[in-house]
Amino acid sequence: MTVRVVLVSPAFSRSLREARFDDDGPLEDAGLAAARAAAETLPAVGRLLASPTARCRGTAAALAGEAAAVAEPAGLAALDVGRWRGLTLAEVGAAEPAAVGAWLDDPAATPHGGESVAQLCARAAAWLDGTAEDGGRTLAVVEPEIVRALVLRAVDAPPSAFWRIDVPPLTATELSGRAGRWNLRAGRPL
Protein backbone atom coordinates (compact mmCIF):
# COMPACT_ATOMS: atom_id res chain seq x y z
CA MET A 1 0.00 0.00 0.00
CA THR A 2 1.41 3.38 -0.98
CA VAL A 3 1.75 5.99 1.73
CA ARG A 4 2.15 9.72 1.17
CA VAL A 5 3.60 11.86 3.93
CA VAL A 6 3.88 15.62 3.52
CA LEU A 7 6.34 17.01 6.06
CA VAL A 8 5.99 20.73 6.74
CA SER A 9 8.58 22.64 8.73
CA PRO A 10 7.15 25.13 11.24
CA ALA A 11 6.73 28.84 10.63
CA PHE A 12 9.06 31.40 12.19
CA SER A 13 9.34 31.69 15.94
CA ARG A 14 11.74 33.67 18.08
CA SER A 15 13.72 30.51 18.84
CA LEU A 16 14.18 29.73 15.17
CA ARG A 17 15.19 33.29 14.30
CA GLU A 18 17.73 33.40 17.16
CA ALA A 19 19.20 29.92 16.43
CA ARG A 20 18.05 28.90 19.90
CA PHE A 21 17.66 25.29 20.99
CA ASP A 22 13.89 25.16 21.21
CA ASP A 23 12.47 26.76 24.33
CA ASP A 24 8.89 25.83 23.30
CA GLY A 25 7.97 29.42 22.57
CA PRO A 26 5.02 30.32 20.32
CA LEU A 27 5.10 31.41 16.70
CA GLU A 28 5.78 35.05 15.92
CA ASP A 29 2.81 36.99 14.53
CA ALA A 30 4.44 37.10 11.08
CA GLY A 31 5.04 33.34 11.18
CA LEU A 32 1.45 32.69 12.15
CA ALA A 33 0.18 34.92 9.32
CA ALA A 34 2.47 33.16 6.81
CA ALA A 35 1.21 29.74 7.93
CA ARG A 36 -2.42 30.83 7.58
CA ALA A 37 -1.69 32.18 4.10
CA ALA A 38 -0.02 28.89 3.11
CA ALA A 39 -3.00 26.75 4.14
CA GLU A 40 -4.50 26.80 0.64
CA THR A 41 -1.35 25.34 -0.93
CA LEU A 42 -1.62 21.98 0.83
CA PRO A 43 -3.33 18.86 -0.49
CA ALA A 44 -6.24 17.24 1.32
CA VAL A 45 -5.00 14.75 3.91
CA GLY A 46 -6.40 11.92 5.98
CA ARG A 47 -4.30 12.55 9.09
CA LEU A 48 -2.79 15.67 10.65
CA LEU A 49 0.22 15.17 12.91
CA ALA A 50 2.69 17.49 14.63
CA SER A 51 5.85 17.40 16.66
CA PRO A 52 4.79 18.22 20.23
CA THR A 53 6.34 21.71 20.27
CA ALA A 54 4.47 25.01 20.44
CA ARG A 55 5.68 26.16 17.04
CA CYS A 56 4.66 22.90 15.32
CA ARG A 57 1.27 22.80 17.04
CA GLY A 58 0.72 26.48 16.17
CA THR A 59 1.71 25.94 12.54
CA ALA A 60 -0.54 22.87 12.26
CA ALA A 61 -3.48 24.81 13.70
CA ALA A 62 -2.86 27.72 11.31
CA LEU A 63 -2.63 25.38 8.32
CA ALA A 64 -5.64 23.20 9.14
CA GLY A 65 -7.82 25.43 11.32
CA GLU A 66 -7.91 25.75 15.08
CA ALA A 67 -10.56 23.04 15.44
CA ALA A 68 -8.59 20.39 13.53
CA ALA A 69 -7.59 17.30 15.49
CA VAL A 70 -3.80 17.10 15.63
CA ALA A 71 -2.06 13.96 16.91
CA GLU A 72 1.45 14.20 18.37
CA PRO A 73 3.23 10.85 17.93
CA ALA A 74 6.30 10.31 20.10
CA GLY A 75 8.29 9.30 17.00
CA LEU A 76 7.98 12.88 15.72
CA ALA A 77 9.19 14.60 18.89
CA ALA A 78 11.99 17.12 18.50
CA LEU A 79 15.58 16.20 19.26
CA ASP A 80 16.13 16.18 23.03
CA VAL A 81 19.07 18.53 23.54
CA GLY A 82 19.16 18.08 27.30
CA ARG A 83 20.70 20.94 29.24
CA TRP A 84 21.17 23.05 26.07
CA ARG A 85 17.43 23.62 25.72
CA GLY A 86 16.59 27.33 25.58
CA LEU A 87 20.17 28.44 24.89
CA THR A 88 21.44 29.79 21.59
CA LEU A 89 24.01 27.89 19.59
CA ALA A 90 26.37 30.84 20.09
CA GLU A 91 25.97 30.64 23.89
CA VAL A 92 26.63 26.92 23.96
CA GLY A 93 29.52 27.27 21.51
CA ALA A 94 31.16 29.90 23.70
CA ALA A 95 30.72 27.87 26.89
CA GLU A 96 31.36 24.37 25.49
CA PRO A 97 33.16 24.61 22.13
CA ALA A 98 34.56 21.05 22.26
CA ALA A 99 31.13 19.66 23.15
CA VAL A 100 29.45 21.46 20.24
CA GLY A 101 32.20 20.27 17.91
CA ALA A 102 31.74 16.68 19.04
CA TRP A 103 27.96 16.95 18.67
CA LEU A 104 28.23 18.30 15.12
CA ASP A 105 30.91 15.77 14.07
CA ASP A 106 29.70 12.56 15.71
CA PRO A 107 26.07 11.46 15.25
CA ALA A 108 26.37 9.26 18.37
CA ALA A 109 27.52 12.13 20.64
CA THR A 110 25.33 13.41 23.47
CA PRO A 111 27.40 16.04 25.28
CA HIS A 112 24.18 17.85 26.26
CA GLY A 113 22.87 14.80 28.10
CA GLY A 114 19.93 14.33 25.74
CA GLU A 115 19.40 12.30 22.60
CA SER A 116 22.01 11.73 19.89
CA VAL A 117 21.40 12.51 16.23
CA ALA A 118 21.77 8.79 15.50
CA GLN A 119 19.08 7.97 18.08
CA LEU A 120 16.77 10.60 16.60
CA CYS A 121 17.33 9.21 13.10
CA ALA A 122 16.50 5.68 14.26
CA ARG A 123 13.36 6.85 16.09
CA ALA A 124 12.11 8.87 13.12
CA ALA A 125 12.86 6.04 10.67
CA ALA A 126 10.89 3.61 12.83
CA TRP A 127 7.95 6.03 12.81
CA LEU A 128 8.12 6.39 9.01
CA ASP A 129 8.32 2.66 8.40
CA GLY A 130 5.35 2.19 10.75
CA THR A 131 3.20 4.50 8.61
CA ALA A 132 3.25 1.88 5.83
CA GLU A 133 0.43 0.12 7.68
CA ASP A 134 -1.77 3.23 7.62
CA GLY A 135 -1.88 4.07 3.91
CA GLY A 136 -3.36 7.31 2.66
CA ARG A 137 -1.98 10.83 2.94
CA THR A 138 -0.59 12.35 6.12
CA LEU A 139 0.40 15.95 6.80
CA ALA A 140 3.00 16.19 9.56
CA VAL A 141 4.20 19.57 10.84
CA VAL A 142 7.57 18.67 12.29
CA GLU A 143 10.77 20.25 13.51
CA PRO A 144 13.57 20.62 10.92
CA GLU A 145 15.59 17.86 12.56
CA ILE A 146 12.73 15.41 11.99
CA VAL A 147 12.61 16.39 8.31
CA ARG A 148 16.38 15.81 8.10
CA ALA A 149 16.11 12.40 9.76
CA LEU A 150 13.26 11.29 7.49
CA VAL A 151 15.06 12.48 4.35
CA LEU A 152 18.07 10.40 5.41
CA ARG A 153 15.78 7.38 5.82
CA ALA A 154 14.15 7.98 2.44
CA VAL A 155 17.44 8.11 0.55
CA ASP A 156 19.17 5.54 2.76
CA ALA A 157 21.89 8.00 3.81
CA PRO A 158 23.90 7.68 7.04
CA PRO A 159 23.32 9.91 10.10
CA SER A 160 26.67 11.58 9.32
CA ALA A 161 24.85 13.46 6.50
CA PHE A 162 22.30 14.96 8.94
CA TRP A 163 23.77 18.48 9.09
CA ARG A 164 24.07 18.71 5.29
CA ILE A 165 20.32 19.16 4.86
CA ASP A 166 18.85 22.64 5.20
CA VAL A 167 15.15 22.89 6.06
CA PRO A 168 13.76 26.42 5.70
CA PRO A 169 10.58 27.43 7.56
CA LEU A 170 7.24 26.61 5.92
CA THR A 171 8.56 24.25 3.29
CA ALA A 172 7.08 20.92 2.30
CA THR A 173 9.05 17.72 1.87
CA GLU A 174 7.04 14.86 0.41
CA LEU A 175 7.72 11.17 0.91
CA SER A 176 5.82 8.45 -0.87
CA GLY A 177 6.23 4.71 -0.95
CA ARG A 178 6.20 2.02 1.65
CA ALA A 179 8.50 0.62 4.32
CA GLY A 180 11.86 -0.11 2.81
CA ARG A 181 11.37 2.03 -0.30
CA TRP A 182 10.66 5.74 -0.22
CA ASN A 183 10.65 8.45 -2.87
CA LEU A 184 11.51 12.04 -2.01
CA ARG A 185 10.31 15.42 -3.24
CA ALA A 186 12.11 18.06 -1.20
CA GLY A 187 11.87 21.70 -0.26
CA ARG A 188 8.71 23.02 -1.92
CA PRO A 189 7.91 26.43 -0.40
CA LEU A 190 4.33 26.81 0.78
C-alpha positions in Angstrom: 0.0 0.0 0.0 1.4 3.4 -1.0 1.7 6.0 1.7 2.1 9.7 1.2 3.6 11.9 3.9 3.9 15.6 3.5 6.3 17.0 6.1 6.0 20.7 6.7 8.6 22.6 8.7 7.1 25.1 11.2 6.7 28.8 10.6 9.1 31.4 12.2 9.3 31.7 15.9 11.7 33.7 18.1 13.7 30.5 18.8 14.2 29.7 15.2 15.2 33.3 14.3 17.7 33.4 17.2 19.2 29.9 16.4 18.1 28.9 19.9 17.7 25.3 21.0 13.9 25.2 21.2 12.5 26.8 24.3 8.9 25.8 23.3 8.0 29.4 22.6 5.0 30.3 20.3 5.1 31.4 16.7 5.8 35.0 15.9 2.8 37.0 14.5 4.4 37.1 11.1 5.0 33.3 11.2 1.4 32.7 12.2 0.2 34.9 9.3 2.5 33.2 6.8 1.2 29.7 7.9 -2.4 30.8 7.6 -1.7 32.2 4.1 0.0 28.9 3.1 -3.0 26.7 4.1 -4.5 26.8 0.6 -1.4 25.3 -0.9 -1.6 22.0 0.8 -3.3 18.9 -0.5 -6.2 17.2 1.3 -5.0 14.8 3.9 -6.4 11.9 6.0 -4.3 12.6 9.1 -2.8 15.7 10.6 0.2 15.2 12.9 2.7 17.5 14.6 5.9 17.4 16.7 4.8 18.2 20.2 6.3 21.7 20.3 4.5 25.0 20.4 5.7 26.2 17.0 4.7 22.9 15.3 1.3 22.8 17.0 0.7 26.5 16.2 1.7 25.9 12.5 -0.5 22.9 12.3 -3.5 24.8 13.7 -2.9 27.7 11.3 -2.6 25.4 8.3 -5.6 23.2 9.1 -7.8 25.4 11.3 -7.9 25.8 15.1 -10.6 23.0 15.4 -8.6 20.4 13.5 -7.6 17.3 15.5 -3.8 17.1 15.6 -2.1 14.0 16.9 1.4 14.2 18.4 3.2 10.9 17.9 6.3 10.3 20.1 8.3 9.3 17.0 8.0 12.9 15.7 9.2 14.6 18.9 12.0 17.1 18.5 15.6 16.2 19.3 16.1 16.2 23.0 19.1 18.5 23.5 19.2 18.1 27.3 20.7 20.9 29.2 21.2 23.0 26.1 17.4 23.6 25.7 16.6 27.3 25.6 20.2 28.4 24.9 21.4 29.8 21.6 24.0 27.9 19.6 26.4 30.8 20.1 26.0 30.6 23.9 26.6 26.9 24.0 29.5 27.3 21.5 31.2 29.9 23.7 30.7 27.9 26.9 31.4 24.4 25.5 33.2 24.6 22.1 34.6 21.1 22.3 31.1 19.7 23.2 29.4 21.5 20.2 32.2 20.3 17.9 31.7 16.7 19.0 28.0 16.9 18.7 28.2 18.3 15.1 30.9 15.8 14.1 29.7 12.6 15.7 26.1 11.5 15.3 26.4 9.3 18.4 27.5 12.1 20.6 25.3 13.4 23.5 27.4 16.0 25.3 24.2 17.8 26.3 22.9 14.8 28.1 19.9 14.3 25.7 19.4 12.3 22.6 22.0 11.7 19.9 21.4 12.5 16.2 21.8 8.8 15.5 19.1 8.0 18.1 16.8 10.6 16.6 17.3 9.2 13.1 16.5 5.7 14.3 13.4 6.9 16.1 12.1 8.9 13.1 12.9 6.0 10.7 10.9 3.6 12.8 7.9 6.0 12.8 8.1 6.4 9.0 8.3 2.7 8.4 5.4 2.2 10.8 3.2 4.5 8.6 3.3 1.9 5.8 0.4 0.1 7.7 -1.8 3.2 7.6 -1.9 4.1 3.9 -3.4 7.3 2.7 -2.0 10.8 2.9 -0.6 12.4 6.1 0.4 16.0 6.8 3.0 16.2 9.6 4.2 19.6 10.8 7.6 18.7 12.3 10.8 20.3 13.5 13.6 20.6 10.9 15.6 17.9 12.6 12.7 15.4 12.0 12.6 16.4 8.3 16.4 15.8 8.1 16.1 12.4 9.8 13.3 11.3 7.5 15.1 12.5 4.4 18.1 10.4 5.4 15.8 7.4 5.8 14.1 8.0 2.4 17.4 8.1 0.5 19.2 5.5 2.8 21.9 8.0 3.8 23.9 7.7 7.0 23.3 9.9 10.1 26.7 11.6 9.3 24.8 13.5 6.5 22.3 15.0 8.9 23.8 18.5 9.1 24.1 18.7 5.3 20.3 19.2 4.9 18.9 22.6 5.2 15.2 22.9 6.1 13.8 26.4 5.7 10.6 27.4 7.6 7.2 26.6 5.9 8.6 24.3 3.3 7.1 20.9 2.3 9.0 17.7 1.9 7.0 14.9 0.4 7.7 11.2 0.9 5.8 8.5 -0.9 6.2 4.7 -1.0 6.2 2.0 1.6 8.5 0.6 4.3 11.9 -0.1 2.8 11.4 2.0 -0.3 10.7 5.7 -0.2 10.6 8.4 -2.9 11.5 12.0 -2.0 10.3 15.4 -3.2 12.1 18.1 -1.2 11.9 21.7 -0.3 8.7 23.0 -1.9 7.9 26.4 -0.4 4.3 26.8 0.8 
